[in-house]
Amino acid sequence: NGHGVAQDYGKAVEWYRKAAEQGHALGQTNLGRMYRNGHGVAQDYGKAVEWYRKAADQGHAGGQFNLGLKYANGDGVAQDYG
């Protein structure tokens, strides 16, 4: 549901990317989720990890959580229970 606009994953990716490339941590996390789920982009766990890491490095809890999940599951990174 686009809540007032038609749902469009491609447009969502476009706007998340603009925010993410400017260092917006939530934009980075959301762009990572789009890559994780293959919404508006080809599914790519490696790219999801890249964006989660950028957010995590800024102290964003959502980015840290999602990056931790990727390491726990070995999606896009070597599995590491550390």
C-alpha positions in Angstrom: 0.0 0.0 0.0 1.5 3.3 -1.1 -0.6 5.3 1.4 -1.9 8.0 -0.9 0.2 7.0 -4.0 0.4 3.9 -6.0 2.9 1.4 -4.6 6.0 1.5 -6.7 9.1 -0.3 -5.4 11.3 1.2 -8.2 10.4 4.7 -7.1 11.0 3.8 -3.5 14.5 2.5 -4.3 15.1 5.7 -6.2 14.2 7.9 -3.2 15.9 5.7 -0.6 19.1 5.7 -2.7 19.1 9.5 -2.9 18.9 9.7 0.9 21.3 6.8 1.4 24.0 8.4 -0.8 23.8 11.5 1.3 24.5 9.6 4.4 21.0 9.2 5.7 21.1 6.1 8.0 17.4 5.2 7.7 17.6 5.6 4.0 20.6 3.3 4.0 18.8 0.7 6.1 15.7 0.9 3.9 17.7 0.5 0.7 19.4 -2.5 2.3 15.9 -4.0 2.9 15.0 -3.4 -0.7 18.1 -5.4 -1.8 17.4 -8.1 0.8 13.8 -8.6 -0.4 14.4 -7.9 -4.1 11.9 -5.1 -4.2 12.6 -2.7 -7.0 16.0 -4.2 -7.5 17.5 -7.6 -8.1 17.8 -9.5 -4.8 21.4 -9.1 -3.7 22.4 -9.9 -0.1 25.9 -8.5 -0.6 24.5 -5.1 -1.5 22.1 -5.3 1.4 25.0 -5.9 3.7 26.9 -2.9 2.2 24.0 -0.6 3.0 23.3 -2.0 6.4 27.0 -1.6 7.3 26.9 2.1 6.3 23.9 2.7 8.6 25.4 0.5 11.4 28.7 2.5 11.2 26.6 5.6 12.0 25.1 4.0 15.1 21.7 3.3 13.5 20.1 0.5 15.5 18.1 -0.8 12.5 21.2 -1.1 10.4 23.1 -2.8 13.2 20.2 -5.3 13.8 19.9 -6.2 10.1 23.7 -6.5 9.7 23.7 -8.8 12.7 21.0 -11.0 11.1 23.0 -11.2 7.9 26.0 -12.5 9.9 23.9 -14.9 11.9 22.3 -16.4 8.7 25.4 -16.1 6.5 23.5 -14.1 3.9 25.9 -12.0 1.8 28.7 -12.6 4.3 30.4 -15.6 5.9 28.3 -16.9 8.8 29.8 -15.7 12.0 28.3 -16.4 15.5 31.4 -14.6 16.8 
